[in-house]
Amino acid sequence: MTHPIPDLGIVEGFFGPRWSWAERTAVIDHLAPSGYRFYHYAPKADAHLRRDWRTPHPEAEARAIAAFADHCRARGVRFGIGLTPFELHADFDAAGRGALAERLASLDALGLDDLAILFDDMRGDVPELAERQAAITAFCAERTRATRLFMCPTYYSDDRVLDRVFGARPADYLQTLGRLLDPAIRVYWTGEEVCAREITPGHLRDVAERLGRPVCLWDNYPVNDGPRMSDHLHLRAFTGRSAANAAWLSGHAINPALQPLLGCIPAATLPILYRKAEAYRYMEAFRSAAKSIAGPELAAMLEANILSFDDAGLTRLTTGSAAMRARYAKIDHDCAREVLKWLDFGYHVSAENVQTQ
């Protein structure tokens, strides 16, 4: 049985150290040929898109963003930015509207195909939350030159951890949001959990009925940010996702791993999952992607260590890390250098990073 392949994308939305522009370019060059068609730049560490969102990017950074947008389009990939208007929903007054209009104009100048308005990571137990967020999103839709608009709710999953961290979600929050948002606006959703082990057509159909539209998945795999996850390398191919999900999606975006090139290995398996559907085999997909990105020799090494990378993590590698470091140090490849940086805790994300970015 064949299924349609959804609009595949990358949403750079992780906590921790930012990628370089050369690393982002390499990710696009690896993943565009496999079927990824949009890239949303929204790193948590970019304060100009979050806590300091009212302040435009410095000139050099703005030029770099614009150049990357051009590179994306040259590869057939739409470029977008994710803006978190931090705490604006608490008081969307005249000053706030003016600041948002100015910021939207500065983002338009960078050359956007997509704009995503993100309400994650902020308090949600405020009166008329859905109404306020819908009004802000509509304000942005009226002013942006981007031809597609996305939004991420504060409660972007059914996971009750969001209620514990951000306050109890309002009754009928998702239904109200869906009723008030323009039908053309795509809504990000992570699944039954923030980092979903499995995403099924049954769940997506239920959310689509509540929201009044199919969701765009913000798939938190292979992302490995946070104090616990950053000690693991997520290299395994995609599992727990069905090709039949496509019927209930407006798009499927992955939140990538902290390791830009290594993260392309699992990322490259998602299009295979959709293409092969019931014939998909995740280890076969991993081997194909790893050989393409890392080469045969390094791919075999990564597969041999996948249990240590994915499951054991750094805290349980103390006895074998020196020998592992010596083996990867002999390989002249960026993937091997990312392994070495990970072994040296170069990708560690602290609790402070998560709380302040």
HELIX and SHEET records of a PDB file:
HELIX    1   1 TRP A   21  LEU A   31  1                                  11    
HELIX    2   2 ALA A   32  SER A   34  5                                   3    
HELIX    3   3 ALA A   47  LEU A   49  5                                   3    
HELIX    4   4 GLU A   59  ALA A   74  1                                  16    
HELIX    5   5 LEU A   88  ALA A   90  5                                   3    
HELIX    6   6 ALA A   94  ASP A  108  1                                  15    
HELIX    7   7 LEU A  129  ARG A  143  1                                  15    
HELIX    8   8 VAL A  161  PHE A  166  1                                   6    
HELIX    9   9 TYR A  173  LEU A  180  1                                   8    
HELIX   10  10 PRO A  201  LEU A  211  1                                  11    
HELIX   11  11 MET A  229  ASP A  231  5                                   3    
HELIX   12  12 ALA A  243  TRP A  248  5                                   6    
HELIX   13  13 CYS A  264  LYS A  276  1                                  13    
HELIX   14  14 ALA A  277  ALA A  279  5                                   3    
HELIX   15  15 TYR A  282  ALA A  294  1                                  13    
HELIX   16  16 PRO A  296  ALA A  304  1                                   9    
HELIX   17  17 ILE A  306  ILE A  306  1                                   1    
HELIX   18  18 LEU A  307  ALA A  312  3                                   6    
HELIX   19  19 LEU A  314  ARG A  316  5                                   3    
HELIX   20  20 SER A  321  ALA A  329  1                                   9    
HELIX   21  21 ASP A  334  LEU A  343  1                                  10    
HELIX   22  22 ALA A  351  THR A  356  1                                   6    
SHEET    1   A 9 LEU A   8  GLU A  12  0                                        
SHEET    2   A 9 TYR A  36  TYR A  41  1                                        
SHEET    3   A 9 ARG A  78  LEU A  83  1                                        
SHEET    4   A 9 ASP A 114  LEU A 118  1                                        
SHEET    5   A 9 ARG A 148  CYS A 152  1                                        
SHEET    6   A 9 ARG A 186  TRP A 189  1                                        
SHEET    7   A 9 VAL A 215  ASP A 219  1                                        
SHEET    8   A 9 LEU A 249  ILE A 254  1                                        
SHEET    9   A 9 LEU A   8  GLU A  12  1                                        
END                                                                             
